[in-house]
Amino acid sequence: MTFSSYDAVIEDSGREARSREQRALSHGIDLLRRLQGGDLAPPEDAEALLFIRRLWAFFVEDLSSARNGLPEKLRAELISIGLWIIREADRIRQEESCDVAELVEINVIIRDALA
């Protein structure tokens, strides 16, 4: 395998990973929008918040890894955003807040930046 073909495989792999991340965020955004609109029954609303929380816990863990190829400053900023999302999802689930709009907005921004 030549270096150029190896680089192409790595680039495709990164593109596939971003695509999976986009799809996961889109699913989470859909759940949050349904929650915001009152379209989820009580067990489903907790599941929607747990989904977004687990997704961001996964992202934070990945971003914390030294093997993550993103620049350190960007990783730190995304970790900070991820921790905020996790806290907000917990606050909403515990009925300390009911503002889902900010969660939707931030997740949309992050998802769209992956394009």
GUROLUM-657798 format. One record per residue: residue number from 0; x, y, z of N, C-alpha, C in turn. Coordinates in steps of 0.02 Angstrom, whole numbers. Each point is the difference from the previous one (the first is absolute). Example, Ala and Ser with C-alpha at 12.3 -4.5 7.8 and 13.67 -1.06 7.14 Angstrom:
<atoms>
+-----+--------+--------+--------+--------+--------+--------+--------+--------+--------+
: pos :    n.X :    n.Y :    n.Z :   ca.X :   ca.Y :   ca.Z :    c.X :    c.Y :    c.Z :
+-----+--------+--------+--------+--------+--------+--------+--------+--------+--------+
:   0 :    660 :   -284 :    390 :    -45 :     59 :      0 :     45 :     60 :      0 :
:   1 :    -18 :     53 :    -36 :     42 :     59 :      3 :    -39 :     55 :     37 :
+-----+--------+--------+--------+--------+--------+--------+--------+--------+--------+
</atoms>
This chain:
<atoms>
+-----+--------+--------+--------+--------+--------+--------+--------+--------+--------+
: pos :    n.X :    n.Y :    n.Z :   ca.X :   ca.Y :   ca.Z :    c.X :    c.Y :    c.Z :
+-----+--------+--------+--------+--------+--------+--------+--------+--------+--------+
:   0 :     43 :    -59 :      0 :    -43 :     59 :      0 :     45 :     62 :      0 :
:   1 :    -14 :     46 :    -45 :     40 :     61 :     -3 :    -25 :     50 :     52 :
:   2 :     41 :     51 :     13 :    -19 :     51 :     49 :    -63 :     37 :    -22 :
:   3 :     -7 :     13 :    -64 :    -60 :     36 :    -23 :    -63 :    -42 :      8 :
:   4 :      4 :    -65 :    -12 :    -59 :    -42 :     10 :    -15 :     -8 :     75 :
:   5 :     53 :     -3 :     41 :     -9 :     -3 :     72 :    -35 :     63 :     25 :
:   6 :     22 :     58 :    -25 :    -32 :     64 :     19 :    -73 :      1 :    -21 :
:   7 :    -15 :    -28 :    -58 :    -70 :     -2 :    -23 :    -42 :    -43 :     46 :
:   8 :     26 :    -56 :     23 :    -36 :    -44 :     46 :    -13 :     36 :     66 :
:   9 :     51 :     34 :     25 :     -7 :     38 :     63 :    -51 :     55 :     -8 :
:  10 :      2 :     36 :    -55 :    -48 :     54 :    -13 :    -70 :    -27 :     -4 :
:  11 :    -10 :    -56 :    -37 :    -66 :    -31 :     -5 :    -25 :    -22 :     69 :
:  12 :     45 :    -28 :     40 :    -18 :    -23 :     66 :    -23 :     59 :     43 :
:  13 :     34 :     56 :     -4 :    -20 :     60 :     37 :    -67 :     26 :    -24 :
:  14 :    -11 :     -1 :    -64 :    -63 :     23 :    -29 :    -57 :    -45 :     23 :
:  15 :     12 :    -65 :      1 :    -52 :    -47 :     24 :    -16 :     12 :     73 :
:  16 :     52 :     12 :     40 :    -11 :     13 :     72 :    -41 :     64 :      9 :
:  17 :     16 :     53 :    -36 :    -40 :     62 :      5 :    -72 :    -11 :    -22 :
:  18 :     -9 :    -41 :    -51 :    -67 :    -15 :    -23 :    -40 :    -37 :     54 :
:  19 :     31 :    -48 :     33 :    -33 :    -36 :     55 :    -17 :     49 :     57 :
:  20 :     48 :     44 :     16 :    -12 :     49 :     53 :    -59 :     47 :    -19 :
:  21 :     -2 :     20 :    -63 :    -55 :     42 :    -24 :    -67 :    -35 :      7 :
:  22 :     -2 :    -63 :    -19 :    -63 :    -39 :      5 :    -21 :     -8 :     72 :
:  23 :     47 :    -14 :     44 :    -16 :     -7 :     72 :    -26 :     66 :     28 :
:  24 :     33 :     55 :    -18 :    -23 :     66 :     23 :    -69 :     16 :    -29 :
:  25 :    -11 :    -16 :    -63 :    -65 :     12 :    -31 :    -55 :    -38 :     37 :
:  26 :     14 :    -62 :     18 :    -49 :    -40 :     38 :    -13 :     33 :     68 :
:  27 :     53 :     21 :     33 :     -8 :     34 :     65 :    -39 :     65 :     -6 :
:  28 :     14 :     38 :    -53 :    -36 :     63 :    -12 :    -73 :    -14 :    -12 :
:  29 :    -15 :    -51 :    -39 :    -70 :    -19 :    -13 :    -35 :    -17 :     66 :
:  30 :     33 :    -39 :     42 :    -30 :    -17 :     65 :    -11 :     63 :     42 :
:  31 :     49 :     44 :      2 :     -7 :     62 :     39 :    -56 :     44 :    -27 :
:  32 :     -6 :      4 :    -65 :    -55 :     40 :    -30 :    -68 :    -30 :     17 :
:  33 :     -4 :    -66 :     -1 :    -63 :    -33 :     18 :    -15 :     12 :     74 :
:  34 :     51 :     -2 :     42 :     -8 :     15 :     71 :    -24 :     73 :      9 :
:  35 :     32 :     45 :    -35 :    -18 :     71 :      3 :    -72 :     11 :    -21 :
:  36 :    -23 :    -36 :    -50 :    -67 :      8 :    -25 :    -53 :    -38 :     41 :
:  37 :     22 :    -36 :     51 :    -46 :    -38 :     41 :    -26 :    -63 :    -33 :
:  38 :     38 :    -25 :    -49 :    -21 :    -58 :    -39 :     23 :    -67 :     30 :
:  39 :     33 :      2 :     57 :     25 :    -62 :     30 :    -37 :    -14 :     65 :
:  40 :    -18 :    -62 :      9 :    -31 :    -22 :     63 :     53 :     -1 :     55 :
:  41 :    -20 :      2 :     63 :     49 :      4 :     55 :     58 :    -49 :     -3 :
:  42 :     -8 :    -64 :    -15 :     62 :    -40 :     -2 :     45 :     19 :    -58 :
:  43 :    -30 :     20 :    -56 :     40 :     18 :    -59 :     38 :     65 :     10 :
:  44 :    -28 :     48 :     39 :     35 :     63 :     10 :     65 :    -11 :     38 :
:  45 :     -2 :    -43 :     50 :     61 :    -16 :     37 :     50 :    -36 :    -45 :
:  46 :    -24 :    -44 :    -42 :     44 :    -36 :    -47 :     33 :     48 :    -49 :
:  47 :    -36 :     50 :    -23 :     28 :     50 :    -46 :     58 :     37 :     33 :
:  48 :    -10 :     20 :     62 :     53 :     35 :     37 :     59 :    -46 :     15 :
:  49 :    -15 :    -62 :     16 :     54 :    -48 :     12 :     40 :    -15 :    -64 :
:  50 :    -35 :      0 :    -57 :     35 :    -12 :    -63 :     51 :     56 :    -12 :
:  51 :    -22 :     62 :      6 :     45 :     56 :    -14 :     56 :      2 :     52 :
:  52 :    -16 :    -18 :     61 :     51 :     -2 :     53 :     53 :    -54 :    -15 :
:  53 :    -23 :    -59 :    -18 :     47 :    -55 :    -16 :     42 :     16 :    -61 :
:  54 :    -32 :     31 :    -50 :     37 :     18 :    -61 :     57 :     48 :     17 :
:  55 :    -16 :     52 :     39 :     52 :     48 :     18 :     51 :    -28 :     48 :
:  56 :    -19 :    -47 :     42 :     49 :    -33 :     44 :     50 :    -38 :    -44 :
:  57 :    -25 :    -32 :    -53 :     43 :    -35 :    -47 :     47 :     50 :    -34 :
:  58 :    -28 :     56 :    -24 :     40 :     51 :    -34 :     54 :     27 :     46 :
:  59 :    -19 :     15 :     62 :     49 :     28 :     49 :     56 :    -50 :     12 :
:  60 :    -18 :    -64 :      7 :     51 :    -51 :     11 :     48 :     -3 :    -60 :
:  61 :    -28 :      1 :    -61 :     41 :     -1 :    -60 :     44 :     62 :     -4 :
:  62 :    -29 :     58 :     14 :     38 :     62 :     -4 :     55 :      3 :     53 :
:  63 :     -9 :    -36 :     54 :     50 :      0 :     54 :     60 :    -44 :    -16 :
:  64 :     -7 :    -42 :    -50 :     52 :    -47 :    -18 :     57 :     36 :    -36 :
:  65 :     61 :    -17 :     19 :     59 :     27 :    -34 :      2 :    -21 :    -74 :
:  66 :    -36 :    -54 :    -16 :     -1 :    -25 :    -69 :    -46 :     39 :    -45 :
:  67 :    -42 :     43 :     29 :    -45 :     41 :    -40 :     42 :     50 :    -39 :
:  68 :    -12 :      5 :    -65 :     42 :     41 :    -43 :    -17 :     73 :     -4 :
:  69 :    -52 :     22 :     35 :    -17 :     71 :     -2 :     50 :     41 :     39 :
:  70 :      7 :     64 :    -18 :     45 :     43 :     39 :    -23 :      4 :     73 :
:  71 :     49 :      5 :     44 :    -14 :     -2 :     72 :    -50 :     54 :     22 :
:  72 :      7 :     60 :    -26 :    -45 :     55 :     20 :    -71 :    -15 :    -21 :
:  73 :    -10 :    -25 :    -60 :    -67 :    -18 :    -24 :    -29 :    -56 :     42 :
:  74 :     42 :    -50 :     15 :    -24 :    -55 :     42 :    -23 :     25 :     67 :
:  75 :     38 :     45 :     31 :    -18 :     28 :     65 :    -66 :     38 :     -4 :
:  76 :     -9 :     38 :    -53 :    -63 :     38 :     -8 :    -59 :    -47 :     -9 :
:  77 :      9 :    -52 :    -40 :    -54 :    -48 :    -11 :    -16 :    -40 :     64 :
:  78 :     52 :    -15 :     38 :    -12 :    -34 :     64 :    -41 :     44 :     46 :
:  79 :     17 :     64 :      2 :    -38 :     48 :     42 :    -73 :      3 :    -22 :
:  80 :    -12 :      3 :    -65 :    -68 :      1 :    -27 :    -36 :    -66 :     19 :
:  81 :     35 :    -55 :     -9 :    -29 :    -65 :     16 :    -20 :     -7 :     72 :
:  82 :     43 :     24 :     45 :    -17 :     -3 :     71 :    -60 :     44 :     17 :
:  83 :     -5 :     58 :    -34 :    -58 :     43 :     10 :    -63 :    -35 :    -23 :
:  84 :      3 :    -32 :    -59 :    -58 :    -37 :    -26 :    -22 :    -54 :     48 :
:  85 :     48 :    -38 :     26 :    -15 :    -53 :     48 :    -35 :     29 :     61 :
:  86 :     28 :     55 :     28 :    -31 :     31 :     59 :    -70 :     25 :    -15 :
:  87 :     -9 :     32 :    -57 :    -67 :     26 :    -18 :    -50 :    -56 :     -9 :
:  88 :     20 :    -53 :    -32 :    -45 :    -57 :     -9 :    -20 :    -28 :     68 :
:  89 :     47 :     -4 :     45 :    -15 :    -24 :     68 :    -48 :     48 :     36 :
:  90 :     12 :     65 :     -8 :    -44 :     49 :     33 :    -72 :     -5 :    -27 :
:  91 :     -7 :     -9 :    -65 :    -67 :     -7 :    -30 :    -33 :    -64 :     24 :
:  92 :     39 :    -53 :      1 :    -27 :    -65 :     22 :    -23 :      3 :     73 :
:  93 :     37 :     37 :     40 :    -18 :      7 :     71 :    -49 :     56 :     13 :
:  94 :    -27 :     28 :    -55 :    -50 :     54 :      2 :     25 :     63 :     36 :
:  95 :     66 :     13 :     -3 :     28 :     62 :     25 :      1 :     53 :    -54 :
:  96 :    -13 :    -21 :    -61 :     -4 :     44 :    -58 :    -48 :    -31 :    -50 :
:  97 :    -27 :     41 :    -43 :    -44 :    -28 :    -53 :     18 :     28 :    -68 :
:  98 :     58 :     33 :     -4 :     21 :     32 :    -63 :     41 :    -47 :    -43 :
:  99 :    -34 :    -32 :    -46 :     33 :    -47 :    -46 :     28 :     36 :    -61 :
: 100 :    -23 :     61 :    -12 :     19 :     37 :    -61 :     75 :      9 :     -5 :
: 101 :     33 :     17 :     55 :     73 :      9 :     -3 :     36 :    -65 :    -16 :
: 102 :    -24 :    -55 :     27 :     30 :    -65 :    -16 :     -6 :    -14 :    -75 :
: 103 :    -59 :     13 :    -27 :    -11 :    -11 :    -72 :     48 :     44 :    -40 :
: 104 :      2 :     64 :     17 :     40 :     48 :    -37 :     75 :    -18 :     -1 :
: 105 :     27 :    -17 :     58 :     71 :    -17 :      4 :     15 :    -64 :    -39 :
: 106 :    -44 :    -49 :      6 :     11 :    -63 :    -36 :     -5 :     10 :    -75 :
: 107 :    -44 :     43 :    -23 :     -6 :     15 :    -71 :     65 :     33 :    -25 :
: 108 :     26 :     47 :     39 :     62 :     34 :    -20 :     57 :    -50 :     -7 :
: 109 :      6 :    -44 :     50 :     54 :    -49 :     -2 :     -9 :    -48 :    -58 :
: 110 :    -62 :    -25 :     -9 :    -12 :    -46 :    -56 :     16 :     32 :    -67 :
: 111 :    -23 :     61 :    -10 :     12 :     34 :    -64 :     74 :     16 :    -12 :
: 112 :     38 :      8 :     54 :     72 :     13 :     -7 :     38 :    -62 :    -22 :
: 113 :    -31 :    -58 :      7 :     33 :    -62 :    -21 :     -4 :    -11 :    -75 :
: 114 :    -41 :     39 :    -33 :     -9 :     -9 :    -73 :     62 :     19 :    -39 :
+-----+--------+--------+--------+--------+--------+--------+--------+--------+--------+
</atoms>
